[in-house]
Amino acid sequence: MKNNIFSKRIPTIFGLLILVGGLIAGILLVSQRQGLTTQAGPTAQPKNVRISNVGSNSYTVSWTSDVPVTGFLKYSDNPTRLTLPAGDTRDQISGTTNQYTTHYVDVTGLSADKTYYFEIGSGSQTYNDGGRPYQVRTTPQAAAPPEDVISGKILTAAGAGASGAVVYAEITGAQTLSTLTNTDGSWRVALSNARNAGGNFVAYDPTTETITIFVQAGTSGTATAITNTATDNPVPEITLGKTHNFATGEVAPIISDLSGGEPAGGGFATLSDLSQAPEATFSVKLLNPSTEGESLATQTPEFLGTGPVGMAIKLILDTSGQTATATVAASGAWSWSPPIKLSLGSHTIKLQFKENSVDAAFSRGFVIVAAGTGGLPAFTSTPSGTPTATATATPTPTGTSSGLPTVGILTPTYALLIVGIGLFVSGIIWRRRLLAE
């Protein structure tokens, strides 16, 4: 008899389980979907991450954020124990902790010719390089050449000194040097500290060597300038939002404000002499990758450039078959990032457009390398797996065409709910009929 009663209750119990399971599954589906897509808007996530000033006992890490936050590093020579802290250079000097949109951290007191690992702290979260720490190797000890300083001043579009802007400088064959502007916008870099990828000091002509300068001022914009060692102390004033060629006297708008800020995860890989680029005679410029065969340490690079406002530029990735059309914004800038990750190895980006009503095109080859290869950082940051990090593993949020974030898909929830209710009701009816018998 007991077995008979128990068997009569099975449909009811089964229906109840399905109902509860449907509700739980629906809640999980909705929460998971929302967790992946409600990241729209300004964030503290690091952008434009760059490693510079790599020497025998120090290196510098810089990045930007959409909103003012505290920036710091956690580093060590052991990738599993990142316990040593390093704060923003400005905070180290002042002895206080402040919030910035441009972040600049000097790590000093290191051993020569040794690999170090680090994570970026930006606001209340920590970020790493695609699930693993960033890494950089210090150079071997070497006798330093006589000091050779380049200097200048960075101005805002309004003509005031740009405080807290990061100035990057490069010469041919050398890794990036950098510094932070003072409160009046002034800056200085010891060009004599330039080293190649092997850690050796680079020899250069003191009067004819081309110097490429890139200024990253976060939400205040960017600037690019080309000069040479004959006119580098001081370099003529550089204004945010412009590109300067002090060799020819040309000044033009440059990518500085793409709809309110730099593209998510964007950044410039290696600077170059823009006057020698293959598209020098065209109105359309490709700034990233900036040189033929350049190595990019991210599989989702941001292709950046400038051109006439409103011009449509067709972009073709020959190796992967991905295509897109980018339109030059009112700022004179365009950008595009392929939605599908590129494989490691050689690729080619081709640009097609109309130049004076005539079809024009040019291509540039580049190489996707593993993050950390050759001292290159990945220029898109991904959140770390630490308990304090709440961001998702997708750095660029998605949303609807209206700009509002998309919400969870409820169809699976409704389906499971209906099935569960149906089985539950059927079980009750069946049980009552059996008892009535």
N, C-alpha and C positions, 0 to 999 in steps of 0.2 A: 504493500500500500504506500509506504513512504517513497519507494522508488517511483511509483506512478505519479505521486504528487510532485516529486522533484522534476520528473520529465515534463510535467505540465508547465512548470515554471521556467523551463529553459528558454522558450521564445521571449518571455518577458525580460529575463536576465540578459539575453543576447541583445535585445532591442535597446535596453538601458545602456549596455556597454557601447554599442554603436553610437548612441546619442551622445554619451559623454566623450567618446573618442572623437566624434565629429566636431564637437565644440572645442575640445583641446587643440585638435589639428587646425581648425579654422583660426583660433587665436594665434597659434604659432606662425601660421602662414602670413597672417596680416602683420604681426609684429616684425617678422623677418623682412617682409617686403618693405615696410616703412623704415626699418633700420638701415636698409641699403640705399634709400632714396631721399631721406629728409636731411641731407647734408648741405642743401643749397645755402648760398649766402657767404659773406666773409668769414674766414676761419683763421685759426692760429697755425694751420698746417704749413710747414716750411716749403717755400718755393725758391727757385733759382739758387739751389745749393751749389756752392763752389768751394774747392780746396785751393789755397794759394800759399805763397811764401814758404814753401816746403824747404827746410834747411836741415842741418845736421842735428839740431836739438829743438826744433820748433816747427809748427805749421799753423795755418789760419783757416778757419771755417767760417763762411758767411752765407746768409740766406735772407729772405724776406718773408713777411707775413701780412695778411690782409688787414689785420687789426693789431694795435699795440699790445704786446705781451712781453713777458720776461723770457730771455733766451739764454741757454747754457748748453754745455756738453757734459756727457759722462763718458770717460775714456779709460783705456788701459792697454797694456800689451797682451792681455788675455781676453779673447773675444767673448768668453763666458762670464767674465767678472769685470764689468764696466763700472768701477766704483769711484774713480777719481773725478772730481768736479772741476769745471772751468767755466767761469762766468763771462759775460760780455766785457769787452775791453774797457768800455766806459765805466762799467760798474766796478771793475778791478781798480780803476784809477780813483773813483769817487768814494769807494767803500760803501756804497748804497746799491740797492737793487731797483732798477727802473724798467719801464716798458717801452719798447720800440717796434717799428715796422721793418727797420733794417737791423740785422743782427750780425755781430762781428766778434768772434772769439779767437783769441790767441792762446795756443797751447804751448807752453815752454817747459824747459827743464827736462827734456827727453834725451834718450841715448841715441847716438849716431847709428845710421844704417840698420834701423830696426822698424818692424811693422807695428803700427798702433791701430786700435779699433775704437770707434766711438758711436754714440747715438746722440741725436739732437733733442734737446728739451726746448719746447716752444709752448709757452703757457703752462697748462697743467698736465700736458701729455708728453710722451717721448716718442720719437720716430726713428726708424732705421731704414736700411736700403733693401727693400723688398724681402723682409723677414730675416735679414742678417745685418750685423753692424757695418757701417761704413769703415773703410780702411785706408790708411796712407802709410807710406814708408819714408822714414827720414833718410837724408842723404849721408854719404860717408863724410868724414872730416876732411877738410881741404883748406889750404891757405887762402884767405880772402884777398881779392884784388883791391887796389885803391878805391876809396869810396867815390861814387859818381851819383849825384842826386838829381832827380827830376822833380819839379814842383809846379804848382799852379793854383787855380781857384775855380770852384764850381758855383754857378749862379742858378737861382730859380728862374722860372719864366718871367717873374716880376722884377728880376735884377738883384734880389737879395742873396746873401751868401747861403748856400745849401749845407746845413749842418747835418752831420751823421750820414752822409752819403758814402757808399763804398766805391772806391776808384780802383779799377783793375788796369794793369799795364802789361804789355807783352812786346817782345821783340822776336825776330825770326829764330826758331830753334830753341826757344827758352820756355819754361813753364811760367805760369801766371804769377805776377807780383800784385800786391794790393795794399791799400791803406784806407783809413777812415778820415773824412773831412772834419776839420775843426768847426767850432761854432760860427766862424766867419766864412766857412766854405773853403778855406785854404787846405792844401794837402802837399805831401812830399813822399817820394818813394826812392829807395836806394836801388837804382837800376843796376848797379854793380853786383847786386845779390842774385841776378838772374842766373838760373842753372838749367841745364838740359835734363831730359828724362833720366839720364844716367847719374845725375847728381853733380856733374862737373860745372864749374862756372863757365859762362858763355862769353867768348871774346866777340866784341862788336866795334864797329867804326865809331869814334867819338863825335863825328860830324855828319855822317850820312846815313846812319842806321835808322830805319823806319820804326816808329813806336806807335802801337795801336792802343787807344785808351777807351775803356768802356766804363760808364758811370751808372751805378744802380742806386737809385734813391727811393726804392719802394713805391709807395703810393704817390710820391711826388714826381715820378717819371724816371726816364733814363736819358742818356746822351752818349754819343760816340765821337771820337776825335782821332785824327791821324796827324802825327807830327814827326819830327826826326831829331836826332841827338844834337843838331846845331841850334835848335830852338826849343829846348826842353827844360830850361831853368831860368825864367819860368816859361811854362807852356801858356799860350794865350788863354784868356778866360773861356771856359766851356759852359754853355747854357743848357739846362735840362730841356728835353724835347727836341733837340737839334743834333745834327751830325755835322762836324767841322772837319774840313780838310785844310789844315794850315799850310800844306805844301802848295796848294793852288788858291787858297783864300775862299773856297766854296763853303757855304753854310746852307743846310737844307733841313726840313723836318725829318725826324726819325721816329721809329717806334718808341712811344713813351707812355701812352695811355690807351690800352685796348679796352674800351667800354668800361673804364673805371679801374683798370689795373692790369698787371701782367697776366698772361694766360696761365691757367692752373697747371702747375707742374712744369711751366716753361722755364727757359733759361738759355743762355748763350754758351755753347761749348767752348770753342777756341776762337779768340779774336784774330783778325787778319787785316791786312792792308786792303781796304775796300776798293781803293782806286785800281787795284790789280785784279779784281774779280772778273770772271769771264763775261758778266753782263754789264761791264762798265759803260758801254755805249747805250744801254737800254734804260728806260725809265723805271723798269721793274728791277728790284734788288732782292737777293736772297741772303739773309743775314745768319741763318742757322739751318744747315751747316754752312759755314762761311768760307771754307777752303775745300778744294778737290781732295777727296780721300780722307777727309777728317774723321776721326774716331769719336763716336757718341756712345756714352755709357748708359743708355736707356733704350729699351725696346719699344717705347712709345714716345719718340722724339716730337718736339713741337717745331714745325717748320715755320720760320718767321721771315718777314721781309717788308719792304715798302714799295710804293707805287703811286700812280695818279689816283686821286679819290674816285671811287666808283668803278674802277677798272675790274673786270672779271678775269681771273687767272685760273686756268685749268692746271691742276697738279696731277701728275701721273707717277706712281711708284712702279717702275718697270719690273722689278723683281717679284713683287707680290700681287700685281694687278689691281691694287687699290687706286681709285681716282676720286677727285673732288674738285669743286670750283670754289675758290676763295675770292671774296669781293673786298677791295681796298676800302677800309673805313674812313670816316671823316678825319681821323688823326693821321692818315697817310700810311697806315700799317695794315698788314694782313697776316693771318696765321692759320695753321691747320695741323691737326694731329691725327694720324691714322687710327681708326677705331680698332683695328686688328693689330696685335703685337707683331713687330718685325722679328724675323729670325736673326740669330747672330751671323755676322758675315757682311759681305759687300752688297750695297744697294745703290740705286740711282733714282734721284728725284728729277722729274722733267717739268718745266714750266712753259705753258703755251698761252699767248696773249696777242692782242693787237697793238702794234707800235706804229702810230701815225697811219692807221687804217690798213696796215700791212701785217700779215701773219708773222709772228716772231716766236722764237723758242730758244731755250738753252737748258742744259742738264748739268747736274753735279753729282758726282759719286761720293759716297760716304760709307763708313764701316760701323756696324753695330757691334760693340764689344761688351763683355761681361762687366758689370759694375765693379769698380775698383781696379780694372786693368790699366796699367800704365799710369796709375795715380789719378785717373779720371773718376770723378764722382758721378753717380746717376743724378740727372737733373730733375727727376721727379721723386718726391719723398713719399714713403709709405709708413703708416703708423706702426709702432712696435707692438709686440704682444704682451707688454707689461700690463698688470691689472689696472693701472691708472689711465691707460689709453682707451678711449671710448669711440674713437673714429673707426670707420670701416676700412677694409683693405683696398677700397677703390678710391683713389685720391680725388677724382673729378666727379662731383655729384651730377645726377641727371634730373631732369624735371620736365614739365609739360611745356608746350609752346607759349603758354601764358606766363611762364616764369615760376609758377607754383610747383612745389614738389609733388610727384605722383604718390598715390597712397596704395595700400595693399589691395590685391585682387581678391574680391570676395566670392567669386564664382565657386571655387572648391569648398568654401565654408558652407554656402547655401546648399550645395549638392549633398554634402555629408550630413548637414542638419536635417534635410528633408528625408533622406534615407533612414537616419536614426529615429526620427519621430514616427515614420511609417512602420518600422519594425517594432518600435515600442508600443504603439497603439494596437498593431496586429497581435502582439503577444498578449496584451490585456484582454482583447476580445476572445482570443483562442482559449485563454485560461478560464474565463467566465463560462464559456460553452462547455468545457470539460467538467467544471465543477457542477454545472447545472445537470449534467448527465448523472 
